[in-house]
Every structure is written in C-alpha cells, then in structure tokens.
Amino acid sequence: MRIGIIGGGSIGLLLAAHLGAVHKVSLYVRTEKQKRALNENGVICDRMMRKIKTYSNNEQMNEQELLIVAVKQYHLQSLTLPSNPDLLFIQNGMTHLSFIQHLPNNCALGIVEHGALKASAYEVFHTGRGSIRLANHHGKEIASQLVDLLGSEKFPIYFHDDYWNMLSEKLIINTVINPLTAIFRVKNKHILENDHIRKLAELLCEEGSRALGLIHEEQWRRICRIAQSTGENQSSMLKDLNEERKTEIDAICGFILEKLEGEAPYHNFVIESIHALEAINYKGEAI
C-alpha cells in the first residue's frame, strides 16, 4: 500500500520503521529540521533502518491510499486532510471522536499497546512489544482489511468490533496512570506501591468507569495488572512534562470530566494540577 503517516513522534517513527518493510511509506512531520534528518538518515528503530520519503507539508497526501494520523490530540485541528484516502486515527484519549465524525473519508480508529521512546529526530527505541487494535468508525468498513494488510507476526494488529469499548478500556488506563505518575514524578509501579497514590488511583478509576459505562471492579483489576507489568516504565504524560511539552490531559481526563458534566472532583483536580505544572514549565521555573 501507499501509506502516509502524519506525525514524527515516537509512534509515527515506530510505525514507519515496521510498515516500511512491506509498504511504500511516506512520513509527514511538522518541521523542516526533522524532515532533513529523516531524509538523510532514514528511520532507525533499534537495529532496523528504513529509507522513506519525508515531507513537512501535505505534498502528495491525496495520492496515498491510507493516511495514519499519529499526531497528538491538540494538533488535529491544524491538519488539512484530503477527502479521498482512507484514514486511521491513533490518538490517546477520546476527544478526537468529535473531530472525526464529520469527515467524508472511510475512517478507522486504533490503539497502540507498544512502548516506544523517541531518541532523536529520526531514531526510536521499541521499549515494549505489544500490539495494535483497530476498529471501524464510519464509511466503508476498512479495519479488518487493514489488519490483514498491515499486521505481521513481528508487528501484530488485531480487529475489534466496537470502537467505543476499545477506546474506553484504553482511556480508563490512561486517565488513572498518566496524571498521577506525572504529578508525583514516579514510575508506573508506584500506583500500587504507594498507598496514598493507590487511593487516588481507585477514586479516579471509579469516576472514569462511571463516565464510560464500565464496571469499576473489573477496570481496577486491569489497572493493577498493567501498573504491575509496566512498573518500571514512565508514562507518556510524565515524559511530556519532563521534556517541557504540552500534555494531552484535556483529551484524556477532560473527556471524563465532560461526560460527567463536571461532577468528577478527582479528575478536575488532576487536570488543574497538570496544567499548573505545564505553566511552571512554560515560565522556566523549577518544579
């Protein structure tokens, strides 16, 4: 396939490296600096290198058969997407659903369960091997076809028949682990090992489960399993704060707050706390 990947972050680079083994992949990035680095060096993932064409604008986007949108939620509104390629959106949170619903394209949604760490403009480390899950959103049902075309034994992709359930079960993990590890500057394991953080995590899980129509006890058990299995990992939100980037707190916890019409005091607290840390970063003050 002719595949365009929009976004040169850790997931965009990871996808380009793996999908480029079989498909004709182009990567669309935000800066000329990253474009030059990728065109000179290719994408390097661990010991694997792929030479791909890189653009810093929407050149030849309408010639792609599939566009994989791998930018953060807050960059979606700035995108100009052509109406003919199929679209696959891979974002944290669920606020992108309102952006997608009016698009004329065939649209699918995905969640990424891999760990990836961007080391430079063109290099990414595959820190945790998992899978990708895809579900249809609207238009022609393309998700199962993409599973067959894009998946492989080394890079598995699975089909999910309910996008809401798929995204909800990912969001409940992110809405608990991401903000607490970022606020307290700890690894994932401290969600369980610190009794005070654990109590806050349970309260966030209860609010999130209520907002998403999930069973609280089941989701808390999932959160505990994931916090344990990824115990030494840093959450993406903590990485964003450490690197003085804007976080996706509004796309993750903000979605829960909106669903509960503001009646989610613990989500309201973590949202304001993360925004406070972002403001301190922006002013260059010590945290």
C-alpha positions, 0 to 999 in steps of 0.5 A, spaced: 500 500 500 501 507 499 501 509 506 502 516 509 503 517 516 502 524 519 506 525 525 514 524 527 513 522 534 515 516 537 509 512 534 509 515 527 517 513 527 515 506 530 510 505 525 514 507 519 520 503 521 515 496 521 510 498 515 516 500 511 518 493 510 512 491 506 509 498 504 511 504 500 511 509 506 511 516 506 512 520 513 509 527 514 512 531 520 511 538 522 518 541 521 523 542 516 529 540 521 526 533 522 524 532 515 532 533 513 534 528 518 529 523 516 531 524 509 538 523 510 538 518 515 532 514 514 528 511 520 532 507 525 528 503 530 533 499 534 537 495 529 532 496 523 533 502 518 528 504 513 529 509 507 522 513 506 520 519 503 519 525 508 515 531 507 513 537 512 507 539 508 501 535 505 505 534 498 502 528 495 497 526 501 491 525 496 495 520 492 496 515 498 491 510 499 491 510 507 493 516 511 495 514 519 494 520 523 499 519 529 499 526 531 497 528 538 490 530 540 491 538 540 494 538 533 488 535 529 485 541 528 491 544 524 491 538 519 488 539 512 486 532 510 484 530 503 477 527 502 479 521 498 484 516 502 482 512 507 484 514 514 486 511 521 486 515 527 491 513 533 490 518 538 490 517 546 484 519 549 477 520 546 476 527 544 478 526 537 471 522 536 468 529 535 473 531 530 472 525 526 465 524 525 464 529 520 469 527 515 467 524 508 473 519 508 472 511 510 475 512 517 478 507 522 480 508 529 486 504 533 490 503 539 497 502 540 499 497 546 507 498 544 512 502 548 516 506 544 521 512 546 523 517 541 531 518 541 532 523 536 529 526 530 529 520 526 531 514 531 526 510 536 527 505 541 521 499 541 521 499 549 515 494 549 512 489 544 505 489 544 500 490 539 495 494 535 487 494 535 483 497 530 476 498 529 471 501 524 468 508 525 464 510 519 464 509 511 466 503 508 468 498 513 476 498 512 479 495 519 479 488 518 482 489 511 487 493 514 489 488 519 490 483 514 494 488 510 498 491 515 499 486 521 505 481 521 507 476 526 513 481 528 508 487 528 501 484 530 494 488 529 488 485 531 480 487 529 475 489 534 468 490 533 466 496 537 470 502 537 467 505 543 469 499 548 476 499 545 477 506 546 474 506 553 478 500 556 484 504 553 482 511 556 480 508 563 488 506 563 490 512 561 486 517 565 488 513 572 496 512 570 498 518 566 496 524 571 498 521 577 505 518 575 506 525 572 504 529 578 508 525 583 514 524 578 514 516 579 514 510 575 508 506 573 509 501 579 508 506 584 500 506 583 500 500 587 506 501 591 504 507 594 498 507 598 496 514 598 497 514 590 493 507 590 487 511 593 487 516 588 488 511 583 481 507 585 477 514 586 479 516 579 478 509 576 471 509 579 469 516 576 472 514 569 468 507 569 462 511 571 463 516 565 464 510 560 459 505 562 464 500 565 464 496 571 469 499 576 471 492 579 473 489 573 477 496 570 481 496 577 483 489 576 486 491 569 489 497 572 493 493 577 495 488 572 498 493 567 501 498 573 504 491 575 507 489 568 509 496 566 512 498 573 518 500 571 516 504 565 514 512 565 508 514 562 507 518 556 504 524 560 510 524 565 515 524 559 511 530 556 512 534 562 519 532 563 521 534 556 517 541 557 511 539 552 504 540 552 500 534 555 494 531 552 490 531 559 484 535 556 483 529 551 484 524 556 481 526 563 477 532 560 473 527 556 471 524 563 470 530 566 465 532 560 461 526 560 460 527 567 458 534 566 463 536 571 461 532 577 468 528 577 472 532 583 478 527 582 479 528 575 478 536 575 483 536 580 488 532 576 487 536 570 488 543 574 494 540 577 497 538 570 496 544 567 499 548 573 505 544 572 505 545 564 505 553 566 511 552 571 514 549 565 512 554 560 515 560 565 522 556 566 521 555 573 523 549 577 518 544 579 
